[in-house]
Amino acid sequence: MKRGTTPVLPVHFSINNDDVETIEFLFKQEKSESAPELLLKTYPGEVEYDESRNMYNVAFTSDETWLFAEDEPFYMDTRVTMIGGSIPETPIVTLRMHPTLFEHDDEEEEICQC
């Protein structure tokens, strides 16, 4: 993904979407339970499901891309809750936010350092 853009991260699970109650997509800069949460996206809600591709599309705003350090790994952990309450194991995924050649103004930088 590239900072300052509006990327969409497609995510596929080997589960039946009809059996899903909720999914939380949690993003952190560090791979640690104690690391601060930088971003949380949820399904249903902010994350859309593409039935034809069996993919969950996690969209980022331009401002959200500035939350992550450039060219450093960051991590996505998911919590899938099935109808009935079971929570299957899912892997932690390593991602990278690439820099942009376009500079952003100071106002955006203040927002992103929250």
PEVENJO-V724524 format. One record per residue. N is the residue number from 1. RES is the residue in three letters. OMEGA is omega in radians with two decimals (999 if undefined). BURIAL is 1 if it has 24 or more other C-alpha atoms within 12 Angstrom, else 0. D_LAST is the distance of its C-alpha to the last C-alpha in Angstrom with 1 decimal. Layout:
n	res	omega	burial	d_last
N	RES	OMEGA	BURIAL	D_LAST
N	RES	OMEGA	BURIAL	D_LAST
//
This chain:
n	res	omega	burial	d_last
1	MET	-3.08	1	20.7
2	LYS	3.13	1	19.7
3	ARG	3.07	1	16.4
4	GLY	3.11	1	16.5
5	THR	3.10	0	19.0
6	THR	-3.08	0	19.4
7	PRO	3.04	0	20.9
8	VAL	3.14	0	22.5
9	LEU	3.09	1	22.9
10	PRO	-3.11	0	26.3
11	VAL	3.12	1	26.7
12	HIS	3.03	1	30.2
13	PHE	3.07	0	31.3
14	SER	3.11	0	35.0
15	ILE	3.10	0	35.1
16	ASN	-3.11	0	36.6
17	ASN	3.13	1	34.0
18	ASP	-3.12	0	36.5
19	ASP	-3.08	0	36.0
20	VAL	3.02	1	32.1
21	GLU	3.12	0	30.7
22	THR	2.98	1	26.9
23	ILE	3.02	1	24.7
24	GLU	3.08	1	21.1
25	PHE	-3.05	1	19.4
26	LEU	-3.12	1	16.7
27	PHE	3.12	1	14.8
28	LYS	3.09	1	13.7
29	GLN	-3.10	1	13.6
30	GLU	-3.14	1	16.3
31	LYS	-3.09	0	19.5
32	SER	3.09	0	19.4
33	GLU	-3.10	0	19.5
34	SER	3.12	0	17.5
35	ALA	-3.14	0	14.6
36	PRO	3.06	0	11.3
37	GLU	3.11	0	11.4
38	LEU	-3.06	1	9.1
39	LEU	3.06	1	11.3
40	LEU	3.07	1	14.4
41	LYS	-3.08	1	17.2
42	THR	2.98	1	20.5
43	TYR	-0.11	1	24.2
44	PRO	-3.10	0	25.7
45	GLY	-3.07	0	23.1
46	GLU	-3.09	0	20.6
47	VAL	3.13	1	22.7
48	GLU	3.08	1	26.1
49	TYR	3.09	1	29.2
50	ASP	-3.07	0	31.8
51	GLU	-3.09	0	35.0
52	SER	-3.13	0	37.1
53	ARG	-3.07	0	35.1
54	ASN	-3.11	0	34.1
55	MET	2.98	0	30.4
56	TYR	-3.10	1	27.1
57	ASN	-3.14	1	25.0
58	VAL	-3.10	1	21.3
59	ALA	3.09	1	19.9
60	PHE	2.98	1	16.6
61	THR	3.08	0	15.4
62	SER	3.13	1	15.0
63	ASP	-3.13	1	11.3
64	GLU	3.14	1	11.0
65	THR	3.13	1	13.0
66	TRP	3.12	1	10.6
67	LEU	-3.02	1	8.3
68	PHE	3.13	1	11.4
69	ALA	-3.12	1	13.2
70	GLU	3.11	0	16.3
71	ASP	3.03	0	19.6
72	GLU	3.10	0	18.4
73	PRO	2.91	0	19.2
74	PHE	-2.89	1	16.8
75	TYR	3.04	1	18.4
76	MET	3.01	1	19.2
77	ASP	-3.13	1	20.9
78	THR	3.02	1	22.8
79	ARG	3.09	1	24.4
80	VAL	3.05	1	27.4
81	THR	-3.13	1	29.2
82	MET	3.02	0	32.7
83	ILE	-3.05	0	34.8
84	GLY	3.01	0	36.4
85	GLY	-3.14	0	33.5
86	SER	-3.11	0	33.9
87	ILE	-3.14	0	30.9
88	PRO	3.10	0	32.0
89	GLU	3.08	0	30.7
90	THR	-3.14	0	28.5
91	PRO	2.95	0	27.5
92	ILE	-3.04	0	24.1
93	VAL	3.08	0	23.6
94	THR	3.14	0	22.4
95	LEU	3.11	1	20.8
96	ARG	3.09	1	19.8
97	MET	-3.10	1	17.7
98	HIS	-3.14	0	19.9
99	PRO	3.03	0	19.1
100	THR	3.08	0	20.3
101	LEU	3.11	0	22.7
102	PHE	3.12	0	21.3
103	GLU	3.06	0	18.8
104	HIS	-3.08	0	15.9
105	ASP	-3.07	0	15.5
106	ASP	-3.13	0	13.2
107	GLU	3.09	0	11.8
108	GLU	-3.12	0	10.6
109	GLU	3.10	0	9.2
110	GLU	-3.14	0	7.1
111	ILE	-3.05	0	5.9
112	CYS	-3.12	0	5.5
113	GLN	3.14	0	3.8
114	CYS	999	0	0.0
//
